[in-house]
Amino acid sequence: MKLEKGIIGIWGKKEQPVKSSSDVLQFKTSIYPIEYTGAYKILGFKDDEIIKNYSRLSIIDKSNNNNFDVLINSVYPYFCGVMVDSFNFIDLPIEIRNYADSKFTYLTPEELNSKFEKNDLSELNEAELKAIKYWKPKTFGEIIFNTYD
């Protein structure tokens, strides 16, 4: 999987953010009707932490009382599921994936837990490569959904 320039959310001094920034509000709008099914309850949305390149939507599955979070990359329209209070990627229920706007791409735990190769980083800018060298991520998920500062 070749990563796109800006995926990390870090820009060089002379660079401008990519124009294809994901519209987190659009994702929120598309996912909120899941509550009308009665099977899920949205507990809250967090996107106020500057050092993250993603927003976090907390949901509870009423049938088994399990909480999970949906992460939405703030630069590109990618989303995934994680366990609450951890960064363990999980498969999101199909209903959640189906409610997400078709503009957004669901990334599976298998994709996110895969190790990347040097050629997967060839499109990234110098500041992103420097951050990767410093933070030493091992998987695509650690790059696409990160807390680099």
Protein Blocks (a to p, Z undefined) as FASTA:
>chain_A
ZZdehklopacfkbccdfkbccfklmmmmmmmmmmnopaccfbdcfkbfkbcbdcddddd
fklopacdddddfkbccdddddehiabdcdddfklmmmpcfkbccddfklmmpccdfklm
mmpcfklmmmmmmnopabfklmmpccbZZ
